[in-house]
Amino acid sequence: MSQPPITTASGIPVADNQNSASAGPRGPLLLQDFHLVEKLQHFNRERIPERVVHAKGSGAYGTFTVTHDIRGFTKAKLFASVGKQTDTFLRFSTVGGEKGSADTERDPRGFALRFYTEEGNWDLVGNNTPVFFLKDGIKFPDFIHTQKRDPQTNLKSATMMFDFWSKAPESLHQVTTLFSSRGTPDGYRHMHGFGSHTYSMINDAGERVYVKYHFLTQQGIRNLTAAEATRIAGSDPDYAQRDLFNAIARGDFPRWTLSIQVATEAQLAAWEQRTGWNPFDLTKVWPHGDFPMQQVGVLELNRNPLNYHAEVEQAALSPSNVVPGLGYSPDKMLQARLFAYHDAQLYRVGTNHQYLPVNAPRCPVHNQQRDGAMAFANGGAQQNYATVEAGGTNPQGLGNGEPALALDGAAGRYDPRGTDDDYTQAGNLFRLLDAAERQALCDNLAGPLSQVSDEIVQRQLGHFDKADVAYGAGVRAALKARGRNVD
């Protein structure tokens, strides 16, 4: 099959793509060889800044189909009728590693899902775990630095990680999840996805409920042992990417069932009074016995991207993107992410990143945003300012029919340390594991803990003890098996 003639980016035919223009057969080269200059300039700029977190990822397109009526909770049009389908894009990722890191590292997995709705893009940007290490976004940069590289050695450091975790008992629930077998999922198809945060829904009557989103894999949960994950990291570091792409290419489309937990503000207040747990705390789950799961629909991935850089690397999702009928919550981590994600996309991809096809909404867009790099859809001759309504707009609540959010207390800084229960739910998770899974958890923790100082080890063991005495004893035994005396 013949290839079309090569041109410059401006469409000008290239005379020769094999030989630079030179002064004589041995050079030097001529600056007027614009094709050479443009080719090298573009090559130097082929890498946009790497994501600070979630740097390595895989993505695919699909559809979401509503299977159950939830119009009593939300007026969002994508849930308007049973059987309705909405196009989606889902980006999976590892969190702490660089773009070239192995897919099987012990790490949470990103689960960032975009719905291309008729009212704009809804981005549900979560993980494969229902909780996280922190409850306040002000700690996030410090935490992520501990997951990166030591500034002197440029090596990953167990000391940095456990020094942080041992001083932040709120992290114990997620640390327990991370070092369990679910810390090394067998590819992306065999893991759940979660919105993780508490979000809200608003119905036609302007009533608000709070929700948790759960995407439960229909392929079944499958995890790798620590030994398997290490082996695959050496033999096939792109294991999860390869598995996802090949499955879709052969028509074996992965699916997830979306279910939600729903609660009114009054129900959450009563639950908090009974348990002492803040329902908007990202380090906590809502127990299913208290808030049962309700099925909503099915997500299917059925189309691979044609160009990884254009459609996956430049995908720019943000939890701030919600459509009418959906909303946020007072979750402090979520509130920080509402700013941080969009700001990261402006820096990493550019001011007009929403024009890229993978990011562009599939509905009309009307605003007065103009100019900036790559402003190829710049409004033409349309007015570039919004007309002020001289009579006012009579705003109600938060807009789009969402009621006002009641606030409690004076503005200030509040430290929950000493009043929050950071141990019970971590202990509950430990007690849910069978004997083999508990042993794997303790062994997985003993590996990096054996590399840190006695002070850090003892501090971390104290947290395990508070979660469950058997938890602390199990890690101590695993450390002793590695020759580390912790008495």
Buried (B, 14 or more C-beta within 10 A) or exposed (E): EEEEEEEBEEEEEBEEEEEBBEEEEEEEEEEEBBBBBBBEEEEEEEEBEBBBBBBBBBBBBBBBBBBEEBBEBBBBBBBBEEEBBBBBBBBBBBBBBEEEBBBBBBBBBBBBBBBBBEBBBBBBBBBBBBBBBBBBBEBBEEBBBBBBEEEEEEEBBBBBBBBBBBEBBBBBBBBBBBBBBBBBBBBBBBBBBBBBBBBBBBBEEEBBBBBBBBBBBEBEEEBBBBEEBBEBBEEBBBBBBBBBBEBBEEEEBBBBBBBBBBBEBEBBEEBBEEBEBBBBBBBBBBBEEBBEBBBBBBBBBBBBBEEBEEBBBBBBBBBBBBBBBBBBBBBBBBBBBBEBBBEBBBEBBBBBBBBBEBBBBEEEEEEEBEEEEEBEEBBEEEEEEEEEEEEEEEEEEBEBBBBEBEEEEEEEEEEBEEEBBBBBBBBBBBEEBEEEBBBBBBBBBBBBBBBBEEEBBEBBBEBBBBBBEBBBBBBBBBBBEEEBEBE
